[in-house]
Amino acid sequence: MKETDSRYKKTYPVSWSQLHNDCRALAWRLLELRTDWERIIAIARGGLVPAAIIARELDIHFIDTVCVSSYTVRAQGGFRVIKNVAGDSKRTLIIDDLVDTGKTARIVREMLPLSHFATVYAKPDGRPLTDTYVTEVSQETWILFPWDSEPQYQYIDPIADLSRNGRKG
């Protein structure tokens, strides 16, 4: 989260395990809607990981991406389509990690109006643009996804090794 961004009053950290479980919950909801999904369109970049998990859970092998980018976070707030996608169908899933303000969702829905838009997390401003979601969070919450944090493996010598080498840990 950018410290200068005053829109966010809360942080909601999501672990890899929680994300996987939430994606599986979304897959269950999608399976209840229909069993003959043909393909997934992931909204890059945030939708890539959820799309992979959902594709596995629903046994969907056709995955494509649509890429939409804001010019910059600080300037203009405009959007541009970097990679478009064709082939709108009621059997196509659009997958994203989060619908926040709904700006990206609106652009993608215009491209693929027949497709089913599903997201793992939804905020109130963007929620009306989704067909299916798992968890709603407040508009002022920053979701900290596991790919945005940096858990690192850290090797620490075992205590027995430290004492043998005359070091204190």
N, C-alpha and C positions, 0 to 999 in steps of 0.2 A: 504494500500500500504506500502510496506517495504521502509523505507526512504533510505536505501542503494541501492535500485534498480534504477539505472540511466536510464533504458530503458524508463521510464514513465515521460513525461514532462507535461502532462495534466491529470486532473481528471474529470470524467463525472459521477456525482452522479445520481442515479436512485431511485426514490421514489417507494413505494409500488403501488401507483396509476398509475404512469407511466409504471411500469413493467406490471401491469395488462392490461393496454391499449395496450401496445406493444405486449403482448401475444395474445390478442384478434385480433389485426391486422394480426399477423402471422396465427392465426386460419382461418381468412377470406381468406388469400392467399392459405392455404392448402385446404380449402373447394372448392375453385375454381378449384383446380387441380383434385380432385376426392372426391366423397362422400362416398366411401366404405372402408375407412381406417379400418383395422382390429384391430390394436394394436399400442401402443406407447412403445418405449424403451427409458427411461430417462437415460441420462448419469449422474450418481451420482458424486458429490452432486449437482452441480450447475443447472443441468437440472430438478431436482425434482419439484421445484415450477412451472416453466413454463410448464412442462408436465402435472401437475395437472390442471392448468388453461386451457390448450389446450384440454385436455381430456374432461373436462366439456363442453367446447364450441362446440366440435365436437361430443359429446355424445359417446365417446369411453370408454369402461369399462375395457378393458384388458390393464393393465399397468405393465411393468416389468422394471428392471434396469440392466445396465451394469456398472461395477465399475472399473475404471482405475485410478491408482495413480502413481504420480512421487515418486521416492524414497525419495528425499528431494528437496526443491527448490534450496538450495545452493550447494549440492553435486551431481555429476554425471549427473543429468537431465534425468536419465533412467526412464522407465515406466514399470509398472507391472499390469497385469490384475488380479483384486481381485475377480471379479464375471463376468463370461462370460454369454452369452445368445445365444440361438439357434433359428432357425426358420426364416431364411431370406425370405423376401417376398416383392414384389412391393407394397403391401398394408400395410407395416409396416413403421411407422414414428419413426425416431430417433430424440429425442429432447434434445437440450442443451441450456444453457443460452447464451453462447458466444463461438465463435471459434476465438482463438487468433493466436497462432503460427501454429495450425493445427496438432500438434503432437497427441493429444488425438483423434481428428477427424479421422486421418489417421488410427489409430489402430482400431477404431470402424468400419470404412468403410471396412477395411479388413475382419472383422468378419461378416459384414452384407452388402455385396456389392450391393445387389438388393434393399435394403431399401432406403427410402427417408430421407435425412439428412436435418433437419431444425433447425435453431437457431435464437434466438431473435436478438442478436447483432453479428456482424462480423467485423474482422479486415482484412486488405489486405492480410497478409500472409496466413490466414486460409480460406478466402472467396472462393477460388477455390474448396475447399472440401465440400462446402455446396450446397444443391439444392435450398433451400429457406431460406431467412433471411429477417429481417425487417429494421434494422438500421446498417449502417456501420460507424465505428469510426476509427480514425487514429491508426496506430500501436503503437505510443507512448502514447496512452491514457489509463489510468487506469480506468476501469468501477467500480464504487463503488456501489455494489448491496445493496438493503435494508437489507438483512440478514447479511451483513458484517459491517453495521453501527449499532448504538445502540440508537435509539430514545427511550427515557424513559418517562414514565408518572411521573410528579413531582407534588406533592401536595403542594400548597402554600395556606396558610390561607387567607381567604378573608380580605380585608382591614378593613372592619367593625369589624371583630373578633379581628384583631390586635389592633385596637384602644380601644376596650372594655377591652382588657387584659393589657392595658398599654404598649404595645410594639409598636415599630415603624418599618415599613417594608421598 
